[in-house]
Amino acid sequence: MCVTHFTRSLAAVICLATTGAQALEIEDQKLYPGTGTTTIKVASTADLDVFEPFILQFQREQPAVGIDYYVASSTDLHAAIQGGEVFDVAISSAMDLQFQLANDGAAQPYASPVTDALPAWARWRDQVFAFTAEPAVAVISRERFAGLPRPKTRQELIALLRQNPDVFEASIGTYDVRQSGLGYLFATQEARNSDTFWRLSELMGRQRAALYCCSAQMIDDVGSGRLALAYNVLGSYAAERIARDDRLEVLELEDYATVMLRTALIPATATEIEGAALFLDRLLEEGMRDTPETWVLPPLGAADEPEARAYGPIRLGPALLVYLDRLNREAFLRAWSDALVQ
C-alpha cells in the first residue's frame, strides 16, 4: 500500500494495491479503532465530514467494531469492487453502478429483520439496499442573483440564462458526466424524463459551463462567488452548507425533482461478514428514521415529500442498466459532449 498525504483541502490520495495492475485512488480515509478485534473496511462516496456522525453513533452502540472508512468517487469505487478489491461494505450515490455490481455477481445476499422492513422499492433481491432519498437541486449565489427573479421551472431557468448572458457566462457549474457516476445517473435520468434537459445543456455549453467531479466542489465555488449557479448538486450536501453559509440558496424548481437513492451492499469479497451485517442493519435503521433532522443525509421518507413526487425516486431495477450498456453510454456521452463541451 502506498500513501501520499496532503492537507484536507487538497484531498488525500491513498493508493491501495488492487488485485489488478492499477491502484485505487482514495480521496480521504480515516480509521476509527474499536475495542475488539473486528475492523470492517467501508468504501463510500460520502465525504468523511458527512458520514462521520453516523460512524460515531454506530461505535457508541457497537464499540468493539472498528471502522476503516475510505472515500472514493463512484466510478473508482465501482471499478475497485468489480476488480475484486476487498471491502466489507460499499456505499454509493451512483445506484446504477451499485445495481450493476449486484447484477454481475459482485455483491453477496444478506437478509435480516431490518432489511425485510425496508420498502420494496428500497431494496433489490437482498443485495442492494437504499438508506436515503436525495434530490438533485440547483444552488445559487445570493450575491450573483441580486435583482434577478427566481425561476420556478426549468423553462423559466432557460429563459433567465438567455436573458442574462453577462451574469452566467463561465459562471454555471454542473457535473462532468464522463468522470462522475452520480452526474451520469442524474443526467441520463433527466434526459429520459424531461424535454428540457438537452436545451438546458446546450445553453450551459454556449455559456461555457464549468464541469466538476463532485457536488462539494461546485457548492464551494458558488459560495465563493466564482459560480452564480450549480446545477444538479446533491440536495443533502446543499442543505448542510446552507445551514452555515447564508451566501447560498437552493433554487426551488417546482416542475420535477430527480431523486437518487443512496445504496449500500456487501461485496462478494467481504471478509468481516458479521461486522458488515451489524453496520448495514444500523445504517438501514437510520434510513427508516422518522426524524430527518438528526443527520444531514435524509431518510427514505424524504421520497414522500412534495418536491420529490413529480418523478419519485429512481427505481432500483434492470432499467438502470440501459445507459450502462457500452453502446448506449457512448451515444449519450457523444450527445452530451456536443451540448456541453463547446
C-alpha positions, 0 to 999 in steps of 0.5 A: 500500500502506498500513501501520499498525504496532503492537507484536507483541502487538497484531498488525500490520495491513498493508493491501495494495491488492487488485485489488478495492475492499477491502484485505487485512488482514495480521496480521504480515509480515516480509521476509527479503532474499536475495542475488539478485534473486528475492523470492517473496511467501508468504501463510500462516496460520502465525504468523511465530514458527512458520514462521520456522525453516523460512524460515531453513533454506530461505535457508541452502540457497537464499540468493539467494531472498528471502522476503516472508512475510505472515500472514493468517487463512484466510478473508482469505487465501482471499478475497485469492487468489480476488480475484486478489491476487498471491502466489507461494505460499499456505499454509493450515490451512483445506484446504477453502478451499485445495481450493476455490481449486484447484477454481475455477481459482485455483491453477496445476499444478506437478509435480516429483520431490518432489511425485510422492513425496508420498502420494496422499492428500497431494496433489490433481491437482498443485495442492494439496499437504499438508506436515503432519498436525495434530490438533485437541486440547483444552488445559487449565489445570493450575491450573483442573483441580486435583482434577478427573479427566481425561476420556478421551472426549468423553462423559466431557468432557460429563459433567465440564462438567455436573458442574462448572458453577462451574469452566467457566462463561465459562471454555471457549474454542473457535473462532468458526466464522463468522470462522475457516476452520480452526474451520469445517473442524474443526467441520463435520468433527466434526459429520459424524463424531461424535454428540457434537459438537452436545451438546458445543456446546450445553453450551459455549453454556449455559456461555457459551463464549468464541469466538476467531479463532485457536488462539494466542489461546485457548492464551494465555488458558488459560495465563493462567488466564482459560480452564480449557479450549480446545477444538479448538486446533491440536495443533502450536501446543499442543505448542510452548507446552507445551514452555515453559509447564508451566501447560498440558496437552493433554487426551488424548481417546482416542475420535477425533482430527480431523486437518487437513492443512496445504496449500500451492499456487501461485496462478494469479497467481504471478509468481516461478514458479521461486522458488515451485517451489524453496520448495514442493519444500523445504517438501514435503521437510520434510513427508516428514521422518522426524524430527518433532522438528526443527520444531514443525509435524509431518510427514505421518507424524504421520497414522500415529500412534495418536491420529490413526487413529480418523478419519485425516486429512481427505481432500483431495477434492470432499467438502470442498466440501459445507459450502462450498456457500452453502446448506449453510454457512448451515444449519450456521452457523444450527445452530451459532449456536443451540448456541453463541451463547446 
